[in-house]
């Protein structure tokens, strides 16, 4: 975003954009940048997320090997779903938040990747700005109802994402305060060491998110890869037990 803002220079007419980025008001900053790019916005996004031809990393591979039935992706690219199809060789469908049959993942027996913010294959439908979020909530209520149902009936593990997504926060908070504290199992938020304890407690109280801490080890977060490798081992052990006792 700073690179995008620098294209217009820092001056009195753009100072509010730089200030919004500095203060973490990224949704408004992105909205104002989108307006300034105008018809070149899609080209700019694709130059960042598509043209470099990013290849899957070890983390994509490990998440695909976990072979969870439903994956909600906040990413615009298709790196994960491409790797998942390659590894699992199973029926897998990609659904976008705006699809009329998006709620199929609730009852379907296949694997699903649900694109919460859309895909660069359809740039006009991306959720990237304050305005985009507002429009999506009013126009795509079916998706948010299905997502809400999934949060109530499934346990989520949040990997590689922040805790500032306004729509997900709203759903989590609505559920957290609609039940008696401690009566519903938490979801899990994977994060590196350094998250203040007060914030971790707030996430648990306000969104029913229990934080799992990994040691980042280095700037490339190789500790996250090690943590998911350990999780994969444990999952495979549990699946082996299920095969033995048939208790599913």
C-alpha positions in Angstrom: 0.0 0.0 0.0 2.9 2.4 0.7 4.3 1.6 -2.7 0.9 2.4 -4.3 0.6 5.6 -2.3 4.2 6.7 -3.3 3.1 6.6 -6.9 1.1 9.8 -6.2 3.7 11.4 -4.0 3.4 12.7 -0.5 1.8 16.1 -0.6 -1.2 18.0 0.9 -3.6 16.2 -1.4 -2.4 12.7 -0.4 -1.2 13.2 3.2 -4.5 11.7 4.6 -3.7 8.5 2.7 -0.2 8.2 4.2 -1.6 9.1 7.6 -4.3 6.4 7.4 -1.6 3.8 6.5 0.6 4.8 9.4 -2.4 4.6 11.8 -3.5 1.2 10.5 -6.7 2.5 8.9 -6.0 0.3 5.9 -9.5 -0.1 4.5 -10.0 3.6 4.0 -6.5 4.0 2.7 -7.1 1.3 0.2 -10.5 2.8 -0.9 -8.9 6.2 -1.6 -6.0 4.6 -3.5 -8.4 2.5 -5.6 -10.3 5.7 -6.5 -7.0 7.4 -7.5 -5.9 4.4 -9.7 -9.3 4.4 -11.3 -9.3 2.1 -14.4 -5.7 1.0 -13.6 -6.6 -0.5 -10.3 -7.1 -4.1 -11.6 -3.8 -3.9 -13.6 -2.0 -2.7 -10.4 -3.4 -5.6 -8.3 -2.6 -8.2 -10.9 1.0 -6.9 -11.2 1.4 -7.6 -7.5 -0.5 -10.8 -7.0 -0.5 -12.6 -10.4 2.3 -11.4 -12.7 5.2 -12.5 -10.3 3.9 -16.1 -10.8 4.4 -17.1 -7.1 4.8 -20.8 -6.5 3.5 -22.7 -3.5 5.7 -22.8 -0.4 6.1 -25.5 2.2 3.3 -24.0 4.2 0.8 -24.3 1.3 1.9 -28.0 1.0 1.4 -28.8 4.6 -2.1 -27.1 4.8 -3.1 -29.1 1.7 -1.8 -32.3 3.3 -4.1 -31.7 6.3 -6.9 -32.3 3.8 -9.6 -30.4 5.7 -13.0 -30.6 4.0 -13.6 -26.8 4.0 -11.0 -24.1 3.8 -11.9 -20.5 4.0 -9.3 -18.4 2.2 -8.9 -14.6 2.6 -6.4 -14.6 -0.3 -7.1 -13.3 -3.8 -4.7 -15.7 -5.5 -5.3 -19.4 -6.2 -1.9 -20.8 -4.9 -3.4 -22.9 -2.1 -6.3 -24.4 -4.1 -3.9 -25.3 -7.0 -1.5 -27.1 -4.6 -4.4 -28.8 -2.8 -5.8 -30.3 -6.0 -2.3 -31.5 -7.0 -1.8 -33.2 -3.6 -5.2 -34.6 -2.8 -6.4 -35.5 -6.2 -9.9 -35.3 -4.9 -13.1 -33.5 -5.9 -12.5 -29.9 -4.8 -14.7 -26.9 -5.6 -13.9 -23.2 -5.2 -16.8 -21.0 -4.1 -16.8 -17.2 -3.9 -18.7 -15.3 -1.3 -21.0 -13.9 -4.1 -21.9 -17.3 -5.6 -25.6 -18.1 -5.4 -24.8 -21.6 -4.3 -22.0 -20.7 -1.9 -23.8 -22.4 1.0 -23.2 -25.8 -0.7 -20.1 -26.3 1.5 -22.4 -26.8 4.5 -23.9 -30.0 3.3 -21.8 -31.0 0.3 -19.6 -34.1 0.6 -16.7 -32.8 -1.5 -13.8 -30.6 -0.5 -14.4 -26.8 -0.7 -12.2 -23.7 -0.8 -14.4 -20.7 0.0 -13.0 -17.4 -1.1 -14.1 -14.9 1.5 -12.8 -11.9 -0.3 -13.2 -13.0 -3.9 -10.6 -13.7 -6.5 -8.5 -11.8 -9.0 -10.2 -13.8 -11.7 -13.1 -11.4 -11.0 -11.5 -8.1 -9.8 -14.7 -6.2 -9.7 -16.0 -8.4 -6.9 -12.9 -8.2 -4.6 -13.5 -7.2 -1.0 -10.5 -4.9 -0.4 -11.8 -1.5 0.8 -14.2 0.0 3.3 -16.8 0.4 0.6 -16.4 -3.2 -0.5 -17.0 -4.6 2.9 -20.2 -2.5 3.3 -21.6 -3.6 0.0 -20.8 -7.2 0.6 -22.6 -7.3 3.9 -25.8 -5.9 2.4 -25.7 -7.8 -1.0 -24.4 -11.2 0.0 -26.3 -12.1 3.2 -26.6 -15.7 2.1 -22.8 -16.2 2.4 -22.6 -14.5 5.8 -25.5 -16.7 7.1 -23.7 -19.8 5.9 -20.4 -18.6 7.4 -22.1 -17.9 10.6 -23.6 -21.4 10.6 -20.1 -22.9 9.9 -18.6 -20.9 12.9 -21.3 -22.3 15.1 -21.0 -25.9 14.1 -17.3 -26.3 13.3 -14.0 -25.5 15.0 -11.9 -23.1 13.0 -8.1 -22.8 13.0 -7.0 -19.4 11.8 -3.6 -19.6 10.1 -1.6 -16.8 8.5 -4.2 -14.1 8.9 -4.6 -11.1 11.2 -7.4 -10.4 13.7 -8.7 -7.2 12.0 -11.1 -8.4 9.4 -14.3 -6.5 10.2 -16.8 -9.1 8.8 -15.2 -12.1 10.5 -14.9 -10.1 13.8 -18.5 -9.2 13.7 -19.6 -12.8 13.3 -17.3 -14.0 16.0 -18.3 -11.3 18.4 -22.1 -11.9 17.8 -21.6 -15.6 18.6 -19.3 -15.0 21.6 -21.8 -12.7 23.3 -24.9 -14.7 22.4 -23.9 -17.7 24.6 -22.9 -18.2 28.2 -19.1 -17.8 28.5 -17.4 -21.2 28.7 -20.3 -23.2 27.3 -19.0 -23.2 23.7 -15.6 -24.5 22.6 -13.3 -21.9 21.3 -11.8 -21.4 17.8 -8.1 -21.3 17.5 -5.9 -18.4 16.3 -2.3 -19.3 15.5 0.2 -16.5 16.0 3.9 -15.9 16.8 5.2 -15.1 20.2 5.0 -11.5 21.1 1.2 -10.9 21.1 0.5 -9.0 24.3 -1.3 -11.1 27.0 -4.0 -8.4 27.3 -4.8 -8.7 23.6 -4.9 -12.5 23.8 -7.3 -12.3 26.7 -9.5 -9.9 24.8 -9.6 -12.2 21.7 -10.7 -15.0 24.0 -13.4 -13.0 25.8 -14.7 -11.0 22.9 -14.4 -13.4 19.9 -13.9 -16.8 21.6 -10.5 -17.1 19.9 -7.9 -19.1 21.8 -4.4 -18.1 20.8 -1.9 -20.8 20.0 1.7 -19.4 20.1 4.6 -20.6 17.9 8.2 -19.5 18.0 8.8 -17.6 14.7 12.5 -18.6 14.9 13.4 -16.1 12.1 12.0 -13.4 9.9 10.7 -16.0 7.5 8.6 -17.6 10.2 10.1 -21.0 9.8 8.7 -21.8 13.2 5.2 -21.7 11.7 6.2 -24.4 9.2 7.5 -26.5 12.0 4.3 -26.1 14.0 2.1 -27.2 11.1 4.4 -30.1 10.4 3.8 -31.2 14.1 0.1 -30.7 13.6 0.1 -32.8 10.5 1.8 -35.6 12.3 -0.8 -35.5 15.1 -3.7 -35.4 12.7 -2.4 -38.4 10.8 -2.0 -40.3 14.0 -5.6 -39.5 14.9 -6.8 -40.6 11.5 -5.0 -43.9 11.9 -6.9 -44.5 15.2 -10.2 -43.7 13.5 -9.5 -46.3 10.8 -8.7 -48.9 13.6 -11.8 -48.2 15.8 -14.2 -46.9 13.1 -15.5 -44.4 15.7 -16.5 -41.5 13.3 
